[in-house]
């Protein structure tokens, strides 16, 4: 938990426009990374895909990092499908 807070602070102060965070439940939000204005929290993979598809622009960089248990690769696969359409 302490390390997640450090990572959250680092991302918040990094100058990134947005940090998209996928969590299993809203209960995790407060004690994991903290609340920062450039953080956007998601609790549903389809919502992440939808958000990226509506907000990402050509030239944007998207860094995806997660533990394997979150199956975040499903978000990447979903986004790749949208790019091919």
C-alpha positions in Angstrom: 0.0 0.0 0.0 2.8 2.4 0.9 4.6 1.7 -2.4 1.4 2.3 -4.4 1.0 5.7 -2.7 4.6 6.5 -3.8 3.9 5.5 -7.3 0.7 7.5 -7.3 2.5 10.6 -6.2 5.2 10.1 -8.8 2.6 9.7 -11.6 0.7 12.7 -10.3 3.8 14.9 -10.4 5.2 13.5 -13.6 3.5 16.0 -16.0 1.4 13.3 -17.6 -1.9 14.6 -19.0 -3.8 11.6 -17.6 -3.1 8.4 -15.6 -5.8 5.8 -16.3 -6.1 3.3 -13.4 -8.0 0.1 -13.6 -9.1 -1.3 -10.3 -11.2 -4.3 -9.3 -13.3 -2.2 -7.0 -13.8 1.4 -5.9 -12.8 0.4 -2.4 -9.2 0.1 -3.6 -9.1 3.7 -4.9 -8.6 5.6 -1.7 -5.9 3.4 -0.1 -3.9 2.5 -3.2 -2.8 5.4 -5.3 -4.6 8.4 -3.8 -6.7 11.1 -5.4 -5.1 13.3 -8.0 -6.6 15.6 -10.6 -4.9 13.8 -13.5 -6.1 10.3 -12.4 -9.0 8.6 -14.1 -10.2 5.5 -12.3 -12.0 2.6 -14.0 -13.6 -0.5 -12.6 -14.6 -2.1 -15.9 -12.3 -3.0 -18.8 -14.9 -2.0 -21.4 -15.0 1.4 -19.9 -11.3 1.8 -20.3 -11.4 0.8 -23.9 -14.3 3.1 -24.6 -12.5 6.0 -22.9 -9.3 5.5 -24.8 -11.2 5.2 -28.1 -12.9 8.5 -27.5 -10.0 10.5 -26.1 -6.8 9.2 -27.7 -5.4 11.2 -30.6 -2.8 10.4 -33.2 0.6 11.0 -31.6 -0.5 10.2 -28.1 1.6 7.8 -26.0 -0.2 5.3 -23.9 1.7 3.3 -21.3 0.0 0.2 -20.0 1.2 -1.3 -16.8 -0.6 -3.8 -14.6 -0.2 -7.1 -12.8 -1.1 -10.2 -14.9 -3.9 -10.9 -12.5 -5.8 -7.9 -13.7 -5.8 -9.3 -17.3 -5.2 -5.8 -18.6 -4.0 -7.3 -21.9 -7.8 -7.6 -22.7 -7.9 -3.8 -22.8 -5.0 -3.7 -25.2 -6.6 -6.3 -27.4 -9.9 -4.4 -27.3 -8.1 -1.2 -28.3 -6.2 -2.9 -31.1 -9.5 -4.1 -32.5 -10.8 -0.5 -32.5 -7.7 0.7 -34.4 -8.2 -1.9 -37.1 -11.9 -0.8 -37.7 
